[in-house]
Amino acid sequence: MKNLESFKEIPAILGETIFKKGFETARIANMTQQQYIRYEKSWLNYLSNKAAFDTATKEGLAKGIAKGIAEGREKGFAEGIEKGMAEGIEKGIEKGIEKGIEKGIEKGYQSATLAFAEELFLEGMPAEKTAKLLKLPLERVQELYLLFQKKPAKPAPRKRKPASKKPKPPAD
């Protein structure tokens, strides 16, 4: 265990999660101060982007589902009345709600994707990477980036600075 940092790859026999964590810890422990600062910044950016995406997805889905349910109910009522008593009002409502939920989920996903694309734009991510990450056509991402450039800038959120490790003074 004391020679973990000397391995280039984890040996197959040590492929269990606990050993992977040990190798990761050893890799981080052997970083220079500059490497560690870059690692921390990268990790914080990842967590920030993931949290923004997760929040946007949840909010978008919640809004989309609520709107979809409302639209679905309306559509379901309209279809149920139109088809008449033969097929029954209940069947129309269920079908409308189902379609509304699907539509709401899709709208929520689109809303979350748009919010995440804007967050990546604000972080300076190139359009090509954003398109690949969000699985969107590059042309669509470029259109969005043009829209984001025209949009008035929001005040940037305050970022917390990671605690810097000061080198210990030499012992006398």
Number of C-alpha atoms within 10 A of each C-alpha: 8 6 8 16 17 10 10 9 11 13 10 7 7 11 11 10 9 10 16 15 11 14 22 13 13 17 15 14 12 11 12 10 14 9 12 16 16 12 14 15 14 12 12 16 14 12 12 14 16 13 12 17 20 14 15 20 22 15 16 24 23 16 17 24 23 17 19 27 23 17 19 26 22 17 21 25 21 16 19 22 17 13 14 12 10 8 13 14 18 14 14 24 21 17 18 25 23 17 19 25 23 17 19 26 23 17 20 25 19 16 19 22 19 19 18 22 24 20 17 20 18 15 11 10 13 13 21 14 13 21 17 12 11 14 11 14 13 16 12 12 24 16 11 16 19 11 11 16 12 8 9 7 9 7 6 7 6 6 9 7 9 10 8 9 9 7 7 6 6 5 4 3
